[in-house]
Every structure is written in structure tokens, then in C-alpha cells.
Amino acid sequence: NASSDWLITTGTTIADNTGTVVHGLEEQPHIVIGVLECTIAEHGYILGNRVIPHMQINIDATKSDGGLTFWWDNTNMGYGITAAANLHIVHKTAGTVHALTEANWKVMMRAFA
């Protein structure tokens, strides 16, 4: 069993820092998949591209660490995220690391029981 198609969490961009949504399953999911979906082209990704972000990328000693955590229980699933300036992604084609722009990405989640 799976929750409805990808559920958008509370808020519309990763600037919201946390989000929670009811997964609608009759039991606690065995796994939750979380992705970032591109809403405005950035770093080689286009509208609708989905990525599974690295939980942490520290590109050098002068940058702050970033992170994204997903959680779930019997009823809800959610996430917590650092500021996008501290969350980095690998460019789709160049292999370089870049900070995300908050307005260009949203968090999508799906639960599986």
C-alpha cells in the first residue's frame, strides 16, 4: 500500500523549514520517500525534475552544513530542513556543488506500508 501520489507538505517551498502532512494509510508506513521537486530551473534541473537530496554536504570549511530529515508515525509524515543557503545539491550535468534557492524547490513525500 502507498499513500496518495506524492503529497506536498505544508507550504509551497523549502523556505518553510518544516512541514507535516497526513499520509492516509491505515498503519504506520514501513518507509517514507522524500524528494525535492524543482519549481524554477536551477543548477541544470528544470521544472518538475525530482531529486533525492544528500542529507549533508559540506563543500569546504567556510560553508555551514545543511541537512534534511524525514520522519513519520501512524498518522503523519513530515520533514525538517536547514536554510536553503546551507543545503547544497550537485549540478545535474556539471558535477559541481551549489546552494539551493529556496523559492525554486518544494518538498514532496510518499509513504509506503
Z-matrix of the N, CA and C atoms (Angstrom, degrees):
N
C 1 1.455
C 2 1.513 1 109.47
N 3 1.318 2 115.57 1 147.97
C 4 1.463 3 120.87 2 178.29
C 5 1.516 4 109.28 3 -136.71
N 6 1.315 5 115.49 4 153.76
C 7 1.457 6 120.22 5 174.10
C 8 1.523 7 107.93 6 -66.13
N 9 1.318 8 116.37 7 171.13
C 10 1.460 9 120.59 8 175.83
C 11 1.520 10 108.86 9 -51.09
N 12 1.335 11 115.37 10 166.31
C 13 1.451 12 118.33 11 177.34
C 14 1.516 13 109.10 12 -46.62
N 15 1.256 14 117.86 13 167.55
C 16 1.463 15 123.87 14 -173.28
C 17 1.518 16 111.77 15 -36.97
N 18 1.316 17 115.82 16 122.17
C 19 1.452 18 122.06 17 -178.43
C 20 1.515 19 110.04 18 -94.81
N 21 1.317 20 115.58 19 127.17
C 22 1.453 21 119.94 20 175.72
C 23 1.513 22 107.08 21 -79.45
N 24 1.306 23 116.34 22 130.23
C 25 1.449 24 119.57 23 179.54
C 26 1.523 25 110.42 24 -75.60
N 27 1.310 26 115.86 25 173.40
C 28 1.453 27 121.35 26 179.09
C 29 1.515 28 109.75 27 -53.30
N 30 1.311 29 118.00 28 134.26
C 31 1.462 30 121.45 29 -177.71
C 32 1.514 31 110.59 30 90.86
N 33 1.309 32 115.32 31 171.37
C 34 1.455 33 119.11 32 -174.70
C 35 1.518 34 114.07 33 -116.66
N 36 1.329 35 118.53 34 -13.24
C 37 1.459 36 120.35 35 178.14
C 38 1.515 37 109.31 36 -137.85
N 39 1.317 38 116.35 37 171.36
C 40 1.457 39 120.11 38 179.31
C 41 1.518 40 112.30 39 -72.03
N 42 1.330 41 117.84 40 -4.58
C 43 1.464 42 120.56 41 176.91
C 44 1.519 43 111.21 42 -65.37
N 45 1.323 44 117.29 43 -17.12
C 46 1.461 45 120.81 44 -177.10
C 47 1.528 46 113.05 45 -72.69
N 48 1.311 47 118.31 46 -14.16
C 49 1.460 48 125.80 47 174.41
C 50 1.524 49 116.34 48 66.86
N 51 1.311 50 120.12 49 -32.65
C 52 1.455 51 122.08 50 174.31
C 53 1.514 52 108.28 51 -142.12
N 54 1.307 53 115.99 52 156.67
C 55 1.452 54 120.16 53 176.63
C 56 1.507 55 110.49 54 -159.54
N 57 1.327 56 116.11 55 151.27
C 58 1.457 57 123.10 56 178.77
C 59 1.511 58 108.80 57 -139.55
N 60 1.326 59 116.46 58 142.69
C 61 1.459 60 121.75 59 177.47
C 62 1.530 61 108.15 60 -146.19
N 63 1.329 62 117.02 61 147.20
C 64 1.468 63 122.12 62 175.50
C 65 1.526 64 107.77 63 -75.89
N 66 1.343 65 117.90 64 128.52
C 67 1.462 66 119.85 65 -177.39
C 68 1.528 67 112.85 66 -83.49
N 69 1.325 68 119.66 67 -21.32
C 70 1.450 69 121.95 68 174.59
C 71 1.517 70 116.19 69 79.33
N 72 1.314 71 118.19 70 8.77
C 73 1.461 72 120.71 71 178.47
C 74 1.524 73 109.94 72 -88.37
N 75 1.329 74 117.08 73 159.47
C 76 1.459 75 121.33 74 -178.70
C 77 1.526 76 112.64 75 -83.48
N 78 1.296 77 117.18 76 -3.46
C 79 1.463 78 121.80 77 -179.53
C 80 1.518 79 109.20 78 -147.51
N 81 1.319 80 115.77 79 171.03
C 82 1.460 81 119.46 80 176.73
C 83 1.520 82 108.85 81 -68.07
N 84 1.325 83 118.06 82 130.57
C 85 1.461 84 120.41 83 179.72
C 86 1.526 85 111.63 84 -61.33
N 87 1.324 86 115.30 85 152.12
C 88 1.455 87 120.72 86 173.83
C 89 1.521 88 110.04 87 -79.71
N 90 1.331 89 115.50 88 -32.29
C 91 1.458 90 120.36 89 -179.41
C 92 1.521 91 109.32 90 -151.52
N 93 1.309 92 115.08 91 149.39
C 94 1.461 93 122.56 92 173.45
C 95 1.526 94 107.18 93 -124.29
N 96 1.310 95 115.81 94 131.95
C 97 1.461 96 121.18 95 176.47
C 98 1.524 97 107.23 96 -104.95
N 99 1.303 98 115.96 97 130.68
C 100 1.456 99 121.06 98 176.90
C 101 1.512 100 109.91 99 -122.47
N 102 1.320 101 115.90 100 138.03
C 103 1.465 102 121.48 101 179.58
C 104 1.519 103 109.42 102 -135.69
N 105 1.310 104 115.12 103 162.19
C 106 1.457 105 121.04 104 168.32
C 107 1.518 106 106.87 105 -103.09
N 108 1.332 107 116.06 106 134.08
C 109 1.459 108 120.40 107 177.61
C 110 1.521 109 109.28 108 -111.32
N 111 1.313 110 115.71 109 131.11
C 112 1.458 111 121.97 110 -179.93
C 113 1.532 112 109.51 111 -72.37
N 114 1.332 113 116.25 112 128.71
C 115 1.461 114 121.41 113 178.17
C 116 1.528 115 111.91 114 -109.92
N 117 1.326 116 116.72 115 -21.20
C 118 1.465 117 123.68 116 175.13
C 119 1.527 118 106.49 117 -141.20
N 120 1.314 119 117.97 118 130.64
C 121 1.464 120 121.97 119 -174.22
C 122 1.529 121 112.23 120 -51.11
N 123 1.335 122 114.51 121 134.33
C 124 1.463 123 120.54 122 -179.77
C 125 1.525 124 109.16 123 -162.20
N 126 1.313 125 116.72 124 140.23
C 127 1.465 126 124.06 125 173.27
C 128 1.531 127 112.90 126 52.12
N 129 1.330 128 115.92 127 39.77
C 130 1.457 129 121.37 128 177.15
C 131 1.517 130 114.88 129 87.24
N 132 1.325 131 117.62 130 -8.57
C 133 1.469 132 121.76 131 179.28
C 134 1.519 133 108.94 132 -94.19
N 135 1.323 134 116.46 133 147.52
C 136 1.460 135 121.06 134 179.80
C 137 1.529 136 109.90 135 -116.42
N 138 1.298 137 115.71 136 169.16
C 139 1.457 138 122.67 137 -179.68
C 140 1.523 139 110.82 138 -48.24
N 141 1.330 140 115.88 139 126.21
C 142 1.458 141 121.11 140 177.68
C 143 1.517 142 115.02 141 94.32
N 144 1.341 143 118.43 142 -16.69
C 145 1.467 144 119.65 143 175.64
C 146 1.521 145 109.16 144 -61.82
N 147 1.320 146 116.44 145 139.07
C 148 1.463 147 121.65 146 177.97
C 149 1.523 148 108.99 147 -118.35
N 150 1.319 149 115.19 148 140.48
C 151 1.458 150 120.88 149 179.00
C 152 1.519 151 109.41 150 -132.58
N 153 1.320 152 115.11 151 148.23
C 154 1.457 153 120.81 152 169.52
C 155 1.519 154 104.91 153 -95.88
N 156 1.319 155 117.00 154 110.45
C 157 1.469 156 119.38 155 -174.31
C 158 1.514 157 111.56 156 -73.98
N 159 1.319 158 115.31 157 152.14
C 160 1.460 159 119.96 158 169.91
C 161 1.515 160 107.11 159 -66.92
N 162 1.301 161 117.07 160 142.04
C 163 1.457 162 119.83 161 -178.69
C 164 1.517 163 111.74 162 -68.58
N 165 1.318 164 117.38 163 -25.26
C 166 1.451 165 120.34 164 178.67
C 167 1.519 166 109.55 165 -158.63
N 168 1.313 167 115.85 166 131.34
C 169 1.456 168 121.18 167 173.36
C 170 1.526 169 106.50 168 -134.19
N 171 1.310 170 116.84 169 124.25
C 172 1.455 171 121.46 170 175.54
C 173 1.516 172 105.89 171 -117.56
N 174 1.347 173 116.71 172 106.61
C 175 1.458 174 119.07 173 -171.76
C 176 1.518 175 113.83 174 -82.08
N 177 1.316 176 118.30 175 -24.21
C 178 1.459 177 120.40 176 171.67
C 179 1.527 178 108.82 177 -168.09
N 180 1.296 179 116.20 178 173.89
C 181 1.466 180 120.87 179 -173.05
C 182 1.524 181 113.18 180 -65.86
N 183 1.326 182 118.68 181 -15.71
C 184 1.465 183 120.64 182 -178.08
C 185 1.524 184 112.63 183 -90.88
N 186 1.306 185 117.64 184 -7.37
C 187 1.468 186 121.06 185 -178.07
C 188 1.523 187 110.53 186 -100.58
N 189 1.320 188 116.36 187 149.34
C 190 1.460 189 120.68 188 174.98
C 191 1.522 190 109.78 189 -83.35
N 192 1.313 191 115.44 190 149.68
C 193 1.456 192 119.80 191 176.63
C 194 1.517 193 110.61 192 -70.75
N 195 1.302 194 116.18 193 149.40
C 196 1.448 195 121.66 194 174.66
C 197 1.505 196 109.53 195 -122.63
N 198 1.320 197 116.66 196 159.64
C 199 1.450 198 118.81 197 179.51
C 200 1.514 199 112.70 198 -159.28
N 201 1.315 200 114.74 199 159.94
C 202 1.456 201 123.19 200 179.01
C 203 1.522 202 106.79 201 -141.85
N 204 1.325 203 116.65 202 124.21
C 205 1.461 204 122.13 203 -178.20
C 206 1.517 205 109.65 204 -121.74
N 207 1.343 206 116.43 205 134.42
C 208 1.458 207 122.06 206 175.69
C 209 1.518 208 109.09 207 -109.90
N 210 1.333 209 117.37 208 144.58
C 211 1.471 210 122.23 209 179.58
C 212 1.523 211 108.92 210 -141.06
N 213 1.348 212 116.97 211 162.57
C 214 1.469 213 121.35 212 176.84
C 215 1.507 214 110.26 213 -159.26
N 216 1.340 215 113.88 214 160.67
C 217 1.459 216 121.85 215 175.55
C 218 1.521 217 108.27 216 -144.65
N 219 1.338 218 118.10 217 -161.19
C 220 1.469 219 121.37 218 -176.83
C 221 1.522 220 113.70 219 -64.06
N 222 1.318 221 117.94 220 -24.47
C 223 1.455 222 121.47 221 -173.47
C 224 1.525 223 114.34 222 -119.38
N 225 1.303 224 116.56 223 -40.43
C 226 1.464 225 121.78 224 -170.93
C 227 1.516 226 112.48 225 -119.95
N 228 1.322 227 114.04 226 165.07
C 229 1.460 228 121.40 227 167.79
C 230 1.520 229 106.31 228 -140.36
N 231 1.313 230 115.49 229 154.46
C 232 1.447 231 118.14 230 -177.13
C 233 1.508 232 112.13 231 -162.80
N 234 1.336 233 114.39 232 -174.38
C 235 1.452 234 120.41 233 -178.45
C 236 1.523 235 110.50 234 -148.86
N 237 1.306 236 114.88 235 160.89
C 238 1.456 237 123.43 236 169.20
C 239 1.520 238 107.04 237 -132.86
N 240 1.321 239 116.70 238 139.13
C 241 1.463 240 120.84 239 -175.29
C 242 1.518 241 109.58 240 -139.60
N 243 1.322 242 116.21 241 145.69
C 244 1.456 243 120.17 242 174.08
C 245 1.523 244 109.06 243 -75.18
N 246 1.297 245 117.08 244 172.38
C 247 1.461 246 120.70 245 174.67
C 248 1.528 247 108.90 246 -56.96
N 249 1.317 248 116.67 247 141.92
C 250 1.463 249 120.71 248 -176.52
C 251 1.522 250 112.07 249 -59.36
N 252 1.321 251 117.07 250 -29.70
C 253 1.461 252 119.48 251 179.12
C 254 1.523 253 110.92 252 -61.33
N 255 1.329 254 116.26 253 -22.07
C 256 1.460 255 120.44 254 178.44
C 257 1.525 256 112.31 255 -102.78
N 258 1.316 257 117.88 256 0.39
C 259 1.455 258 121.46 257 177.89
C 260 1.525 259 107.56 258 -106.97
N 261 1.318 260 115.86 259 122.76
C 262 1.458 261 120.95 260 -174.68
C 263 1.520 262 111.26 261 -113.55
N 264 1.316 263 114.97 262 158.28
C 265 1.449 264 122.13 263 179.58
C 266 1.521 265 108.45 264 -139.24
N 267 1.311 266 115.90 265 150.59
C 268 1.457 267 120.73 266 177.39
C 269 1.523 268 108.32 267 -83.11
N 270 1.334 269 117.08 268 130.52
C 271 1.470 270 123.32 269 177.80
C 272 1.524 271 108.97 270 -53.77
N 273 1.306 272 116.17 271 139.38
C 274 1.474 273 121.63 272 -174.18
C 275 1.526 274 112.89 273 -58.90
N 276 1.329 275 117.96 274 -37.33
C 277 1.465 276 119.47 275 -175.61
C 278 1.522 277 114.30 276 -121.21
N 279 1.327 278 118.21 277 -19.73
C 280 1.465 279 120.40 278 -174.10
C 281 1.528 280 113.45 279 -94.66
N 282 1.343 281 117.47 280 -19.80
C 283 1.449 282 120.01 281 179.94
C 284 1.517 283 114.51 282 76.78
N 285 1.320 284 117.86 283 10.25
C 286 1.459 285 121.90 284 178.05
C 287 1.516 286 109.78 285 -94.14
N 288 1.323 287 116.76 286 161.06
C 289 1.456 288 121.87 287 -176.23
C 290 1.527 289 109.71 288 -103.61
N 291 1.349 290 115.88 289 134.95
C 292 1.462 291 121.26 290 -177.62
C 293 1.520 292 110.36 291 -139.13
N 294 1.334 293 116.59 292 148.67
C 295 1.455 294 121.45 293 172.78
C 296 1.524 295 109.27 294 -71.88
N 297 1.326 296 116.14 295 145.84
C 298 1.465 297 120.65 296 177.34
C 299 1.527 298 110.25 297 -80.79
N 300 1.307 299 115.20 298 149.12
C 301 1.455 300 121.72 299 170.98
C 302 1.528 301 106.81 300 -95.10
N 303 1.331 302 117.06 301 120.91
C 304 1.467 303 121.39 302 -172.91
C 305 1.520 304 113.65 303 -51.52
N 306 1.316 305 117.67 304 -43.29
C 307 1.461 306 121.10 305 -174.93
C 308 1.529 307 113.17 306 -70.28
N 309 1.330 308 117.96 307 -9.93
C 310 1.460 309 121.12 308 -173.84
C 311 1.530 310 114.40 309 -98.11
N 312 1.346 311 117.72 310 0.20
C 313 1.451 312 121.03 311 -175.11
C 314 1.516 313 110.58 312 -140.82
N 315 1.335 314 116.14 313 149.38
C 316 1.463 315 121.08 314 171.87
C 317 1.522 316 108.52 315 -132.37
N 318 1.333 317 116.19 316 156.74
C 319 1.461 318 121.65 317 179.88
C 320 1.524 319 108.59 318 -92.04
N 321 1.331 320 116.21 319 132.01
C 322 1.458 321 122.88 320 176.08
C 323 1.532 322 107.12 321 -123.06
N 324 1.341 323 116.92 322 143.53
C 325 1.460 324 121.05 323 -178.00
C 326 1.518 325 110.07 324 -138.14
N 327 1.333 326 116.24 325 152.48
C 328 1.458 327 121.83 326 173.97
C 329 1.532 328 107.86 327 -146.20
N 330 1.317 329 116.29 328 136.65
C 331 1.464 330 122.42 329 -177.38
C 332 1.525 331 109.84 330 -108.40
N 333 1.338 332 115.20 331 145.13
C 334 1.467 333 121.75 332 179.43
C 335 1.518 334 109.52 333 -129.80
N 336 1.358 335 116.52 334 129.41
C 337 1.471 336 120.96 335 178.94
C 338 1.520 337 109.58 336 -112.63
